[in-house]
Amino acid sequence: MGAREAGLPDVVGASGLPSRVTIWEVGARDGLQNESAVVPVSVKLEFLDRLADAGLTVLEATSFVHPKWVPQLADAAELLGGLERRDGVVYPVLVPNERGLDRALEAGVSHIAIFASATETFAGKNLNRTLAGQFEMFAPTVARALDAGLSVRGYVSMCFGDPWEGPVAASQVVEVGERLLEMGCSQLSLGDTIGVATPGQVEGLLARFGDVSSLAVHFHDTYGQALANTLAALRCGVTTVDSSAGGLGGCPYAESATGNLATEDLVWMLDGLGVETGVDLDKLVATSVWMAERLGRPSPSRVVRALGG
């Protein structure tokens, strides 16, 4: 049986890569947050269960952002209340501020994420704060979360380009990221929110950080560079990659941001390189085909289209 029929690529390893990569699956949160039609909570719960069944161990479930800003995620408490948590799987939630943290604590979560900006303009549009002022909002949220025994991740958006400000200086990204680490974030996810990065930029930014052990990457595929940028990050020592099943998602505050890196496309590449993920690609493809049917449109993932019929 050929590789395509089997749903598996031929395995040919390459030097300079980690032996295992953790996939931080954002489909249920970042993937669905921009959908205009509200997805029933029952569908979201089945989506998360199917993703866990496919072997994904980090499933970002939802966000406690105000429903006015992201109506799709207004059911966060209901979703977490109905979630059948699996052993070995964590379900982080995005928390914008202390009010969101209160709700997350009530829901019994163990992992949260905060969402920072690397640029002044996006901080204003997304957070209604200045670049410096955003940390005043994050500090009490992170401190309280750590006191409660929660793990905190920090997202940094617009790390490579901003639609209003243009190219973003690496030094500015590093300054924001280091402040979040000093605050107590255990991991930073560096986001190419509008998908403009190229591999050289990725290598350059990671080199400015030096120690990449606490870094993850989050690439959008606006210009078709997400996989190339991911491979560059892996060669620099990064071992956590954000992706979205079926390539769902974008950013509601940046109109030029198109879909996330598709988890299936990422897994196909990593499987072919002999890098372990623990993910069953066939089950994952079937899950994205199922979700595409519920959303009423085909998946943008090339691997889903190739293997999903």
Order of alpha helices (4+ residues) and beta strands (2+ residues): alpha-beta-alpha-beta-beta-alpha-beta-alpha-beta-alpha-beta-beta-beta-alpha-beta-alpha-beta-alpha-beta-alpha-alpha-alpha
